[in-house]
């Protein structure tokens, strides 16, 4: 039993100091403060391979620089994300942009060629540059062994120094997985080429061998889930072939009652062998119920401050 300590804000305090104060408070503040302690422990453990799962529209929301910085620190061993995040990353790498909107009329947006994601939108014309990119580089992509190889070739095809998740993973040699790539703008670009008679052969199951091998051979593993969905589950199922994760952080706004993966607490993974039985709740793993665009910047700033 620990006494609640009211949060005290000091002038020019570091984010890490703020999160330390939050860890001694209650409710969601305590969870974010506790998550920072676990993240620091996970990232400082040289025996631990860290699996990062990223769902949701995090790139359009402005989280891309944080993800790139996490990847460049060479603390993330495996990265799994959605086709949507990679599509929006590629759009920005090719010169496209996302814009904020606090008031909107979706009928008017449709007429103007704007696509809305909550209070963010982009111009539909960005897909024209995607079309050009895939036309120009199609021969490089045609003989991709698997989805990871395909994504690596996309990253390699971007100019050196591109401010891109895809390019960063290529340069840092971080395995990038996206088992649902067809469910995205990139998937539509591939489909468009194939109906035009252009061939591509990608083994969509081959990636499973590599991520399972990584999990199997890891002395320790840690997981960071931003949202849930298939990035979380793709990592989770690989951990069933290991001893389970030693550390875990999950940031989500979903609830467990409907039974979906996105709302399933990390503790549930113990029954599947996805979390180590010895892992201690709130000390080694934690569930943070918060908008990821609030929690992720706070956590990463806390790591860096």
Secondary structure, 3 states (H helix, E strand, C coil): CCCCCCCCCCCCCCHHHHHHHHHCCCHHHHHHHHHHHHHHHHHHCCCEEEEEEECCCCCCCCCHHHHHHHHHCCCCCEEEECHHHHHHHHHHHCCCCCEECCCCCHHHHHHHCEEEECCEEEECCHHHHHHHHHHHHHHHHCCCCEHHHHHHHHHHHCCCCCCCHHHHHHHHCCEEECCCCCCCHHHHHHHHHHHCCCCCCCECCHHHHHHHHHHHHCCEEEEEEECCHHHHHHHHHHHCCCCCECEEEEEECCCCCCCCHHHCCHHHHHHHCCECCCCCECCCEEEEECCHHHHHHHHHHHHHC
